[in-house]
């Protein structure tokens, strides 16, 4: 899941995606579909391991991925 995000920030998006937001249709299904979803989102946001990647998405694509993940985390 995050390996693709990291690769796309380095190499750019594949032609099948018009923008980073369109990639999210493939990103979210790779996450757990049960209670572990919030755990996964929280890990991405707080572990520190992905800070550089979250910043790189903003820089490369102009998309606030961090805000997107916070929004997803807040959904019931």
Secondary structure as GFF3:
##gff-version 3
##sequence-region A 1 76
A	DSSP	alpha_helix	2	11	.	.	.	ID=ss1
A	DSSP	alpha_helix	20	27	.	.	.	ID=ss2
A	DSSP	three_ten_helix	28	30	.	.	.	ID=ss3
A	DSSP	alpha_helix	36	46	.	.	.	ID=ss4
A	DSSP	alpha_helix	51	61	.	.	.	ID=ss5
A	DSSP	alpha_helix	65	74	.	.	.	ID=ss6
###
